[in-house]
Each structure stands twice: as structure tokens, then as C-alpha cells.
Amino acid sequence: MLLHKAQRGDLAAALELFRAHRVPLWRACLVLTQHPREAERLFEETIEHATRELPGAPAQRSLLPWLARLARELDANGAAMRPRDPSGLGADRPDGRPWDETSSETPVERHALHGFSLLEPDDRWLLALRLLERLSYEDIAQVAGVPAERVAERLAFARDQIDREVDAEERAA
Amino acid sequence: MSHLSIEELSASLDGALTDPDSQERIAHLASCVLCQEQQARYALHDGALRRLFQQPPDERVLDSLARGVIERLARFTPPENVGPATLAQDATATPADPAQPLPPAREPSRGMLRLGTDDPAVAPLELAPRLDTEHKSTSRPEPLVESYDAFNDIAYAGPSSPRLPPLPGRAPEKGDRREGSPTTKKEYRHGGVRRDTPTPTERPREQPDPRADRAKAAPRADGFGVKRAQEPAWARLGFQPDPHEPGVYRDALTGAAITPPPVHGRRPGATRRSSSRRTVVFASLALAAGLAAVALATRLPTGAHLSVGFGRDAHRAPTATQGAIEVRSATTPPPVDVAVPPATPPSAALEEPRLCGLVVDAKGRPVSGALLTVASTITQARTGADGRFCLQAPAGTQLVEVLDPRGSGTTAHQLQLSFVPGAPEARVVLP
């Protein structure tokens, strides 16, 4: 098994293990940090810590929940010491390019992204796990370490906040 | 019937409104236009966010990021007993024999507190197989050996302690005492009781330092994660305390042991000297240096002094009465010619030569993502999409290690590059 090899110090196996989850992990980092540069830094930190902590990784079929939780913990630790870029995800597109007149995104997408960027990091993280990784409530509860009822409550709150933000921007426009 | 709440609308959108009590709510949703409109808005926003985040970044960038981190970690030389031996104290080590019974479940750590362990909704479960399309070769699902508690314990909770974590949402009270802690209350003559701070000699050696609790995490009030103001130094450096040898820390990756010096220990060879005596010595030296500086600045000859008149002589200017004071104008050159070297820009003196070049493969195509490392200074540079790089290193011939990103990503080549100012562009050909 690839995980056993990686836990015994096989770096090539570790690389293959992380390669399988790099895109979802990148999405989680981007959602947490709201900026491509910060997401790269968090991605590097997560991989570095994951390589160090690999011997203690749970023997599951997928390392993605473990990596996502590790990224959330690292972001929570570094958030207090790291100045936030005011022009974050809401001001730019998810890939870091600024909005322009030729953007193909609809106003609803822009407003939804802006409302999403105003959420708390935990709410953004939970909503991304649900929408992007399509985890069930029970899986999200397992990853986040909270009851499933709490997950349902936070997801509903996040959706309502985004809806309020989109509604306010549509009225202003 | 009242409309659905936002929790019910959200759960219905996710297909989680399946309990028998919610049949009425589902029936109401099927007939209520307002609830359907609100749910449609939620679905519209969900779809917009999905579309925006569906575009993944360039995979080569992600690969190079991860490979750079792993290559940095690979510089550690693991000892022969690395691997499961370092996990002896951890239950996450997967048994070699699949038929071997799994270890018993551990108590959840504070970072993963579960409210109500009897609730099947929060019991440990296996993730849906749709998450890992990469590992779908096994017909029988892999056993869930351990939840994330073990990871959380190792990474953040610090050394293993027999003491159980406090209950969620309950701050430790003053009356809470550990078992076997010495009595720290003394009685006065009048019958009052004061609490005395125990001296270090009164505390048993086996009992952990209560200050170590500061490094441990406490659950957040909202139930999401734990509070982590600052990790302990050993955790930031990637070490773990050895539970079997107090005071010994081991590298999490290699298992190598280090013993940090005592916190209050004195430097070797330092002599005992009182701070007041040291202050007097330093003050005397500073005073002597100041007097010497004043004498040099005024260039007063030995024996000369100034006399200043008071009263009727106050209108006179001070004059020298003894010795000879040479008065010079501002334009008089100094008696000693000091050769001052011409000022040079500091950047030019300190800047190391910069060497740019191109990394290509055997067919002459540029190789992007190759990592070049100067062995002496560990300065690194990565080639761009056009295969170009720029490195700075001390002048002279330097040993440069090139990590080939192709294939497994762990093939390294070594070559000598000459770092001189104005050097031509280097061309590195990878086999």
C-alpha cells in the first residue's frame, strides 16, 4: 500500500500520495486564504507538515480529509500573525486575475463570490467541502470534528448570508 | 402551515431532509411557491460557486510546489530504525497482518471532541468511495484503524499525558486538583488559610509541570476546532517529546534525538560575578573612553586651560593663559591627512554574481520546474515555463544540484557552474 511505503520514509510514495489530492487540497487552501499567493504558501505548509506527520496519518482510503483538516489547522494558526490582503477573493477571480469587462462570469457569480468571501473561514471551509468536494453532512462532521447537526446549521447560515449579500448587491445595482 | 426555515431549506437542497418527521415539510415545499423560490436562489448561488471554483490551477505549479517541499525535507538522513519504530507509542500504526485485531479506540482529543459519542451521526465512519478514485483497486474496504484524533494528538496536543482532557465547555475550576498533588494550604494562627505557592522541591519529579498546559489547546466556544495561540517550540521545530525519556525530543521524521540545554542553565565557563561589579567596570571603561574622545576632539595640548572672567571682566572673551592654543579657521586643513577611500555603493560591494541560464533536455526543449540548488549556500531557483533560471552565489566555481522534475521527480544531477560577474548565459542539458 502506498501509505505504508510513505510511512516508512519512501518519499516517492509520499509524492504520489499527495499528487492524488493536490487539486482538492489547492481548492481548500484557496477557500481558506482567499488569495492565490496565500493559498500557495498554505499548500506548501500543508504538504510539508503532512510529510512530517505522515507516520501518524490515519490508515484510511483517502488522505484528503486528513489533509484538509491539516490545512484548516495551519491556516487557523497563521491567521492571527498574517496580515490579510484586503483585495482578496471577493475582489479578484478565484484564479487571481482581476475582474474585467471581458469576464465571462455573470453578475450572480460575482455577487455570490463576494458574499462567500465575507463568510467566516470555518463557514467557507464547510461550504466548500459540501459544494466542491460533495461530502455528505456526516463526512463533513467527521472531518471538522463537530456534530452533523452543527454542520447543517452552519451550512444554512452560510447560504443565507450569501443570499442576503447577493440580494443587497442586486438592489444596489 | 408555516414556511420552511433556512436550515430545512438548506438540508432539503443537500438531500439531508430525510427523517420521518420532515415528511410534512417536504410536502409543504412541493406546494409552496415562496419556499421553492428561496430554495432556487440557494441552488443558484451554489451552482455559481461551483462553476467559479471548478477551474483547477496549473498542475505543474502544484507539482513543483509539493516537490520542492518534499525535496527540502529529503535532506534529512533518516536512521535505520525510522518508520514504525517511531510509532510504537501511537495506535495509528497499521498492523502488518490484516487479520490482527485492531487496537481499541482511544479517547477523543480536545481538538476532536464529539458531543455525545453514542450518536451514530458522529460515530467514526468511512468516507464515501467517490472521494478516492485513485485507490479503487481493493475490493474489500480498508479498515478504519483510527480517526483523526491520533493525528491531532501528535501534531498539537503535546506529550502524552495520563490526564484526561477537561469536559467541553467547562473551564478548569480553582478547586480542581490533580491526584497526588501536595497540599499547598497552610493555616495561620488565627485560623485563616492561605494558599502557598509550592516550591520546585515540593513538587514530585514525576508530576508534569502545570505550565505545560499552556501549550495545550482548548476547545473554541463555537465548537469549531481549538484555540491555538502559539505552538510550543518543539512543535514548531518538528520535534516530539519522547514519552519514555523525559527531556529528550525526537525528530518527527527521522527519529533522531536531541537534548536541549536546561532553560535556566549557565553558559559553560561563565564565572560567577556580581552584576554591580560588572556595572562599575563597564561604567569606568565608558567614562575613560569618553574623556579620551573629548581630548582628541578639542586637541588641547597638555597643561593648557581656559580662564573665564566674572564681574567686571565678564565682557572679555575667554582667553588662554597657559600653553598655546592654535586657533584655526574653518577652512584650515587638518594637520594629519587622512586617506579616505572613495565611496562605493554598498550594493556593488556585497552583491554576489548572478548567473542566468537555460535548462533543456536532450532534444533541446526547455525543462520547466527544474530545481537548481547551490550546494554551499542552499540558494535555490526554479526554472520557468521557458526553462530559464537565475541564481546568485559567491564568486567562483560552485557545485549546483539540479533536480529533474520529469519522471519520479527525485532524480538529481550535479554540475559545476562558474559564478563571475558578467558571465555568459549557462546552458544545462539534462539527459
Chai-1 contact restraints between the chains, C-beta under 6 A:
chainA,res_idxA,chainB,res_idxB,connection_type,confidence,min_distance_angstrom,max_distance_angstrom,comment,restraint_id
A,R8,B,G83,contact,1.0,0.0,6.0,A-B,restraint_1
A,G9,B,P78,contact,1.0,0.0,6.0,A-B,restraint_2
A,G9,B,V82,contact,1.0,0.0,6.0,A-B,restraint_3
A,G9,B,G83,contact,1.0,0.0,6.0,A-B,restraint_4
A,L11,B,I70,contact,1.0,0.0,6.0,A-B,restraint_5
A,L11,B,A74,contact,1.0,0.0,6.0,A-B,restraint_6
A,A12,B,S408,contact,1.0,0.0,6.0,A-B,restraint_7
A,A12,B,T410,contact,1.0,0.0,6.0,A-B,restraint_8
A,L15,B,I70,contact,1.0,0.0,6.0,A-B,restraint_9
A,F18,B,A66,contact,1.0,0.0,6.0,A-B,restraint_10
A,A20,B,E134,contact,1.0,0.0,6.0,A-B,restraint_11
A,R22,B,L62,contact,1.0,0.0,6.0,A-B,restraint_12
A,V23,B,P56,contact,1.0,0.0,6.0,A-B,restraint_13
A,W26,B,P57,contact,1.0,0.0,6.0,A-B,restraint_14
A,W26,B,L62,contact,1.0,0.0,6.0,A-B,restraint_15
A,R27,B,F53,contact,1.0,0.0,6.0,A-B,restraint_16
A,F43,B,L65,contact,1.0,0.0,6.0,A-B,restraint_17
A,E44,B,L65,contact,1.0,0.0,6.0,A-B,restraint_18
A,E44,B,V69,contact,1.0,0.0,6.0,A-B,restraint_19
A,I47,B,A66,contact,1.0,0.0,6.0,A-B,restraint_20
A,I47,B,V69,contact,1.0,0.0,6.0,A-B,restraint_21
A,E48,B,V69,contact,1.0,0.0,6.0,A-B,restraint_22
A,T51,B,I70,contact,1.0,0.0,6.0,A-B,restraint_23
A,T51,B,L73,contact,1.0,0.0,6.0,A-B,restraint_24
A,R52,B,G238,contact,1.0,0.0,6.0,A-B,restraint_25
A,R52,B,A252,contact,1.0,0.0,6.0,A-B,restraint_26
A,R52,B,L253,contact,1.0,0.0,6.0,A-B,restraint_27
A,E53,B,A155,contact,1.0,0.0,6.0,A-B,restraint_28
A,P55,B,T86,contact,1.0,0.0,6.0,A-B,restraint_29
A,P55,B,L87,contact,1.0,0.0,6.0,A-B,restraint_30
A,G56,B,D90,contact,1.0,0.0,6.0,A-B,restraint_31
A,G56,B,T92,contact,1.0,0.0,6.0,A-B,restraint_32
A,G56,B,A150,contact,1.0,0.0,6.0,A-B,restraint_33
A,G56,B,F151,contact,1.0,0.0,6.0,A-B,restraint_34
A,G56,B,I154,contact,1.0,0.0,6.0,A-B,restraint_35
A,P58,B,T92,contact,1.0,0.0,6.0,A-B,restraint_36
A,P58,B,E146,contact,1.0,0.0,6.0,A-B,restraint_37
A,A59,B,T94,contact,1.0,0.0,6.0,A-B,restraint_38
A,A59,B,V145,contact,1.0,0.0,6.0,A-B,restraint_39
A,R61,B,D132,contact,1.0,0.0,6.0,A-B,restraint_40
A,R61,B,H135,contact,1.0,0.0,6.0,A-B,restraint_41
A,R61,B,E142,contact,1.0,0.0,6.0,A-B,restraint_42
A,S62,B,L127,contact,1.0,0.0,6.0,A-B,restraint_43
A,S62,B,L131,contact,1.0,0.0,6.0,A-B,restraint_44
A,S62,B,D132,contact,1.0,0.0,6.0,A-B,restraint_45
A,L64,B,L131,contact,1.0,0.0,6.0,A-B,restraint_46
A,A76,B,G225,contact,1.0,0.0,6.0,A-B,restraint_47
A,N77,B,R228,contact,1.0,0.0,6.0,A-B,restraint_48
A,P94,B,L52,contact,1.0,0.0,6.0,A-B,restraint_49
A,P94,B,F53,contact,1.0,0.0,6.0,A-B,restraint_50
A,V108,B,A48,contact,1.0,0.0,6.0,A-B,restraint_51
A,E109,B,A48,contact,1.0,0.0,6.0,A-B,restraint_52
A,E109,B,L52,contact,1.0,0.0,6.0,A-B,restraint_53
A,A112,B,H45,contact,1.0,0.0,6.0,A-B,restraint_54
A,A112,B,A48,contact,1.0,0.0,6.0,A-B,restraint_55
A,A112,B,L49,contact,1.0,0.0,6.0,A-B,restraint_56
A,L113,B,L52,contact,1.0,0.0,6.0,A-B,restraint_57
A,F116,B,L49,contact,1.0,0.0,6.0,A-B,restraint_58
A,D122,B,F224,contact,1.0,0.0,6.0,A-B,restraint_59
A,L131,B,D46,contact,1.0,0.0,6.0,A-B,restraint_60
A,L131,B,L49,contact,1.0,0.0,6.0,A-B,restraint_61
A,L131,B,R50,contact,1.0,0.0,6.0,A-B,restraint_62
A,L132,B,F53,contact,1.0,0.0,6.0,A-B,restraint_63
A,Y137,B,A16,contact,1.0,0.0,6.0,A-B,restraint_64
A,E138,B,L125,contact,1.0,0.0,6.0,A-B,restraint_65
A,D139,B,L127,contact,1.0,0.0,6.0,A-B,restraint_66
A,A141,B,V122,contact,1.0,0.0,6.0,A-B,restraint_67
A,G145,B,M112,contact,1.0,0.0,6.0,A-B,restraint_68
A,V146,B,G223,contact,1.0,0.0,6.0,A-B,restraint_69
A,P147,B,L115,contact,1.0,0.0,6.0,A-B,restraint_70
A,P147,B,V122,contact,1.0,0.0,6.0,A-B,restraint_71
A,A148,B,A121,contact,1.0,0.0,6.0,A-B,restraint_72
A,R150,B,G223,contact,1.0,0.0,6.0,A-B,restraint_73
A,A152,B,A11,contact,1.0,0.0,6.0,A-B,restraint_74
A,L155,B,S10,contact,1.0,0.0,6.0,A-B,restraint_75
A,A156,B,I6,contact,1.0,0.0,6.0,A-B,restraint_76
A,A156,B,E7,contact,1.0,0.0,6.0,A-B,restraint_77
A,A156,B,S10,contact,1.0,0.0,6.0,A-B,restraint_78
A,R159,B,S10,contact,1.0,0.0,6.0,A-B,restraint_79
A,R159,B,Y42,contact,1.0,0.0,6.0,A-B,restraint_80
A,D160,B,I6,contact,1.0,0.0,6.0,A-B,restraint_81
A,I162,B,H45,contact,1.0,0.0,6.0,A-B,restraint_82
A,D163,B,R41,contact,1.0,0.0,6.0,A-B,restraint_83
